[in-house]
Amino acid sequence: MAAAAAVAVSVLVSAGCGSESHAAEEQSVDLSKLDTGNYGTKPRNVQAKNPAQIGKYLEALRIGNIMPLAQDIDPALTHNVPDVNPFTSGDSFLADQLAGNAAAFGWLNMTEFDANTPGFIAGFQTGARSNEDSAISFELKDAVMVFESDDAATTAASALARSGFGKDEGTEPAHSTTYPSAQIAWTAKDQALASWYATGKFVVLALAINHENAMLHESDQPGLLSLSDKAISVTVDRLKAFQPTPKDKLADLPLDPQGIIRMTLIRPAGDSTAFAFDGTLDAHGALHPADDPNTTRALFDKTGVDLVSYGAGQVVRTRDSAAAATYVTDKGSAKFQRPVDPPSGLPGARCVEYHGPSKNEFPFRCLAAYGRYAAEVWSTQKQDVYQRISAQYAMLANSR
């Protein structure tokens, strides 16, 4: 995955500090008897191969932590879409599409992306729709890009607006009285309205679509324009709290300041599982890739989650060991999930098989807690999910 490759790290095994110890778990789980396959079981000393490039990626994750959810813009947008990722290039902008999903801004002309965006540093994209069934929903996809200078952002907004979407047949310009400087394109056939708005070093990209109206051959440009304006307004307001990292300081951004990536199972080469990016997001940022942000937020609040690390699965840091156990129980009891036996040697793991309508859901999922950390992994194969959770548990235990 392009996005995952952007944060590639050199892995050095080292002893180190980490999660709190759990004597009862150590007595009941013999790590040497776990089937961990080819996955690592020791904490890693993560070190950037290219600090400047990794710094751009970390900047993208920083943007994700302050970006509004689509639901923050319109409460009806309750179903997050899968195309969420940090990006540092046109290729990583399309990373989720490479994983088999529809990229949020796949309508952009990526062959011209680099030429259109000189001075581009990093960005983050997110989105949601009003119904699980896209055919009867309206949708908002929102992205922020940060540039080296105000002029670079202004130039890029105009160039991007002239490329890709704006060239589609039947597309015509539209105008916002709230944001008269925004570059806006409207396609009546698809009931889609795209806006590019430059503010300081940022470009906000908003794509508002009414799929149901398109199917019914009804039109509501004012409604989509209002949604786009609201997306710009809320996003710009959130950006006031974000201080871009100077280009010459990007290499100084810490890769693992909380010491959680070192305890997160590394993604195998070529792996294309869900959440096709690596790194950490805070409790707000981690709501972007959540299918149901309301349920996830409630669980985070209940268990005191403040940090989530992504790799070959995800590790969440909860309030304490009791909260971690609660997280595993609650997350493993979701709708359409049927319990299956845990892997051999790890009786405390909670494993489930999905039986539901979603074609994008991984069939197997396992969770386990160690200290204040709760780990979750998923796979298309039961044996693989068993090996992943066993290795992830061992890695957390070896980090004490």
N, C-alpha and C positions, 0 to 999 in steps of 0.2 A: 504494500500500500504506500502511495506517495507520501501521505501525511505521516504514516508511521515511520517511513524511511527518513523523514526530515528530522526525527528526534533520535536517530540511531546513537547508541552509546557503546563504549568499550566496557566490557564487563570484567572486573577483577574481583575474585573471591577474597573476602577479608573478614576477620572477626570484627564484631562491633556491638555497639549498644543498640537497643531496639525496644521491642514490646515488653510489657510487664510479664513476669513469670506466672505460671499457673501450675502449682505442684500436682493437683489432682489430674490435670490433663496429661502431664508428663508421665505420671504413673500408669494411666490407662492406655496411652498410645505409645507403642514401640515404633519409633520412626524408621528403624532399620527394616521393619517388616512391611512397610507401605510400598505399594507398586506405584512408582513415580515415573515410569517410562524413561524417556530421554530428557525430561524436564529437570531443571536445576532445583536444588533443595537448600542451598546456602544463600545467605544475604549477599547482595552484590554491592561493590563500590562503584557506583555509576559515575562515569567520567565522559565528558563531551569530546568526541573526536574533532569536531569543528565548532569551537565555542561561539564564534560569530554567527554561524548558521543556526545553531541550536538556540542562541539568544533570540533570534527572530521568532522561532517556534514558541519559546517561552513567553514572548511578548503577545503572541496570538492567544495563548491560554489566559494571560492576564486580561485580555479584552473579553474573553468568554466569561470571566468571573464578574464583570460589571455589566455585561449586556443584559437587557431586559428579556424575559421570556416573551414569546408571542402572547401568552395569556396576560402578561402585565400590560399589554397594549390593548387587547380586547379580551375580556373574561370568557367569551364564547369559544376562544381558541384553546380547547382543552386537550387535544390529541396531538402531541408532538410528532413531527415527521422525522424519518430516520436520517435525513441528510443534514447532519450536524457535524461540523469539524473545524478545527483551526487550519489555516492555510498560509503558506509563505510564497506560493507561486501559482500559476494557472493550473499546473498539474494537480497540486494538492487541493485546489479549489474544487476539482472534480473527483476527489478521492472516493467519496461515497458512491459515486456513479460506477467507479471501477469495482466496487464491492457488490454490484448488482442492483443498486438502488438508483432512483432518479436524483441527480444532483440538484441542489437548490437553485443554482444559477447556471444550469446546463445550457440555457439559451444564449449565454455570452459567447462571443467568438473567441475561443481560447487560442486560436492560431495567432491572434493579434493582441492577446492579453499583455504579454511582456512589453510590446511596443507601445501599448496604450497606457502603461502604468510605470513610467520611469520614476524612481524614488520610492516605490512601494516597499514596505517593510513586512507587514503581517496583517492578518485579518481573521475574523471568526464569523461563521454563518450558523443560523438557527432557524426554526420555523415550526408552525403548527397549523392544524385545521380544526374546523368546528365539529366534525363528525368522523368517526373511525372509517366510515365509507366515504372515500374522496368524492364519489360521484354526486353525493347530496350535501356537499360541504362548500364552504368558502375557506380560503387558505391565505396565510401570510408567511413569506420567507424574508428574513431580515439578515443583513450582513454589515459589518463595519470593517473598513480598511484604514490602516494608518500609514502615513507617508512621511518622508524626511522633512517636508516643508509644506506650508500652506499653498504655495504656488503649485507644487507637484500634485496635491490633492485636487485643486481646482481644475488643472489641466486633465487629470485622469478622469474626473467625473464627466467632462464633456466628451472625451475620447471614447469612453466606455458606452456612453449613451448613443454614439454614432455607430457602434459596432454590434453585431449579433442581433439582439432582439429588435433593435430599431430598423433593421433591414428586412424583417419578415414581411411577407405580402399582407396587405391590409392594415399595417401598422401606421398610426398617425400620431403626431405630437399632441400632448395634452398640457394643461396649465393649472398650477396651484396658486390660488390667491394668498394662501398662508405661507408658502415657500416659493415665491416667484422665481428664484434663481435655480430651483430644482430642474433637472433635465428629465422629462417624463415622456414615456411612450405608451400608447394605448392600442390594444388589439381587440376590436369588438367581437370578432368570431370566437375567440378563446376567452373573452371576458377577463382579460389580463392587463394589468397596469403596472409598469415598472418605473421606479423613480431613482435617480441618482442625485444625491445632495451633498455638496462639499461644505464642510464647516471646519475651519482651522486646518489641522493636519489630517483630518478624517474625511472619508467618503462613506456615507450611509447609503446602502442599496436596499430598496424595499420592493418586493414583488407581491402584489395583491391579486388573487385569482378567485373568481366565483365559478366553480365547476358546475354547480347545479344550474345556474343561470345559462351557462354555455350549452348544457344539454337541453334546456327548455327553450333555447333561442330567445331568451329575455336579456335585457341590457340594463346595467346599473353602474355607469361610469362614476356618477357622483358618490355612490356608496364606497366604491373601491378607492376613489381619490381621497375620501375622508379617512379610510383605513390607512392608506399610505401616509397621509399627513400626520396621523396619530403615531404611526410607527417612527417617523422622523422625529417628532416632538419628544416622545418618551426616550428614544435612543440617545438623542442629543443631550437630553437632561442627564442621563446616566453617564455620558462621556465627560461631564463636568468634573466628575470624581476621579477621572483617569488621567494620570500624568504619563505621557509617552516617554519611553526610555530613549535617550539620545543614541544615535547610531553608533557612536564610538564607545558606548557603555553597554551595548547589548551582550557582548561577550562576558560581562561581569555578572549577568543575571544568574543566580544560583539554580542549579539543576534539580537538587533534591534537598531544599532547606529544612524540611520537616522529617527527613529520614524515612519516608514511606515508600519511595520508588525502589529503594534497595531491598525492600521486603516484598516486592510485587513480582509475581511470576513473569518472566520475560516472554514476549510474543515470539513464537517460532518464525523463522524466515518463511515468507510466503503466506503466512496466516492471514485469513480474511474474515475473522469472526467479527461480531458486532462491536461497535465503538472502535472503528478503525483508526484510532490514534492512541499515542502513549503519552503519559505525563499525569499531572495532577490538576484537579479543579476543586474549588472550595464548595461548600454546601449549596450555594446558589448556582455556581457554574455547573455543578453536576446535575442540575435539574434539566438542562438543555437536552442531553441524550436520553433522559427518562421517558418511557412511553407515556406514562400518566404522571404529570408533574404534581398534581394535587396529592395523590396517594404517596408519592415519593417524598414530597415535602413534609407530609404528616409523619411519615416514618422517621425522617431525619430529625424532626423536632422531638419526637418521642424518645429517640435513642441518643440524641446529642451529637449527631454526625457533623463534623466540621471540615472533613477532608476526604477526597476520593482519589485513588490512584488507579490508572488504567494500564493494562499490559495484556497478558494472555487471559485476563479476566479482570476483576476489579477488587480492590481492598478499600474498605471504608473504616475510618477511625471514629469510634463512638465515644460516648461519655466514660464508660467503664466496662468491665467484663460482663456485668449483668445486662447492660444495654446491648452489648455485642450479641449475647445469647438471644435477647429479644428480637434483634434485627434479623437474625437467622431464622427464627421461628416465624416471624411475621412475613418476611420476604418469601419464604418457602411455602407459604400457604395461599399464594395468589390464585385467582380464578383460573380455571382450565389446567391446573397443575396437579398431577396425581403422584403420590409418593412412590418411590422405588427404593430398593435396598441401598444402603450406603456402601462405599467401597470397603473391601476387606481391610481390617485393622484400624478403621476410622469410624467407629460406631456413632460418634457425635455429629457426623456430617448429615445434612438434610439434603436429599437428592430427589428430584422430581422429573417426570416426563410430561411434556406439554400435549394436551389434547384439546385443541381449540380451533377457531376459524382462521387465525393469522397464518399466512403462508411464509412470513418472514421470521417467525419465531423459531429459535433453535429448539430441537426436540428434547435435549437433555440439559439439566442445570443442577449444580450442586453448590451448597453453601456450608461454611464451617466457621466457627469462632475460635479465636485464641487471644486471651487477654482482652484488651479493649478494641481489638481489630476483628472485623467480620469480612470473610472472603467469599467471593461469588465467581463461579466459572460456568461456561456453557460450551456446548459442542453438538455436532451432528451425530457423534458416536458415543455410546455409553462408556466404552472402555477408555476413550480419550478424556471424557469428563471426569471419570474416576481418577485417572492419573493426574489430571490438572489439579483437582482439589487436594489430592494427597500430597503433591509436590508443593502446592501453595501453603498448606497447613505446615508441612515440614519446614518451609522457609521462614514462616512466622515463628515457629517454635525455636528454630536455630538462631533467631535474631534476639533472643532474650539476653 
